[in-house]
Amino acid sequence: MTAQPAPSAFQVHASDNVATLLAEAAAGAPLAIVGSSSKASITASEQIALGHKVALVPIAEGEPVIKFGVVIGVAMRPIAPGEWVHLHNCRSQLDERSGHFDVRTGEPGDQAYA
């Protein structure tokens, strides 16, 4: 049986503190970091889906989440390297409601619909 290559994640810009998964990764999987990163690999601390972001470095609560060399959000709590970065731990600077979106569906959780 041929060994599968490690999933990889792409760091777009050298200043990015997150990278985008190029394949789904299981918890504990080593991730090869490609692109602008000086970091060769990181371990996924949880399952992360294709196209989602993984933290490359520790991101403190209130610190910017950077992708494409620009701030795309703010950490809502401390985020450890290898952790999935998504709606549950990152909010938009433009829309305070973004911190209330459902992590799986993206539906707002702060609205009651009849």
N, C-alpha and C positions, 0 to 999 in steps of 0.2 A: 504494500500500500504506500502511495506517495504522500509525503507530508505536505499539508497545506501551508502556503506562506502565511505569515502573520498578517492580520488585517492592518491597513494603514490609514493614517489621517493626514490631511493636507493643511499645512500652515501657509496661508496666502502671503502674509507680510511678516518681516522679521520682528516687528513690534507686537504682533498678535499674541494674546495670552490663551487663545483657544485654537484648536484645529478641527477640521471637518472630517468625519469618518467617511472613508471611501468604500467600506464594507461593514456589515454588522459585526459587532464585537461582543463576546461574552464577558461576564465578570471574570476578572483575573487574567484576561488575554493580554499578551504583549502587543502593543501597537507600534508599528514602524512610523515614525514621523518623517514626512517628505515635504519638500517645498523649501521655504526660507528658514526652517528651524536649524538651530545648532544642536538641538536635542535629537538623538538618534532614535530613542524609543521611550515609551511610557506604558504603564500597566493600567488597563481599564478597571476601575474599582466597582463597576456595575455594568449590566448589559446596556449597550448603546447602539441605537439603530443607524443604519446607513444614512448619511446626510446630516446627522446631528453633530453637535459640538462636544468636544472633550477639553477640559482644562489642562493646560500644559504646565502651569505653575500655580502656586497658591494664590487665590484671589480673595481678599478680605471683604467683609460686608461693607457695602457702600463704594467699593472700588469699581472702576470701569471694566467692562468686558470688551475686549478689543479684537476685531476681525477685519480684514481688508486694510489694516492700519488705521482704522477709525473706531470710535466708541459706538458699539451697537446696543449697549445696555449697561445695567448696574447690578452688581451682585446683591441679592436680597439677604444673603447669609454667607458665611465663609464657604468657599468652594476649594476642595483639595485637588491636587494634580491627579489626573486620571478619572475625575468625576464628570458625569454627564452634565452639560450646561444647557438648560432649557427653561421653560416657563415656571418651573417650581423653585428655581434659585436665581433667576435673572429677570429683571423687568426693564421695560423701555424707559428712557429718559423723557420721551415725548408723551407717553400715555400712562398715567399712574394706575389705570385699570389693568394694565398688562400683567400685573402681579397677581391678579385674581383669575386668570385663564386656566381652564382645566389642562393638565399636563398632557393628556392623550388626545383630546378633541379640539382644544383651543377655544372652547366655549367659555364665555364669561361666567364666573361663579358668584359674582356680586349682584346679579339680577335675578329676580324671581319672575318667572313667566307663568301665566295662568294657563 
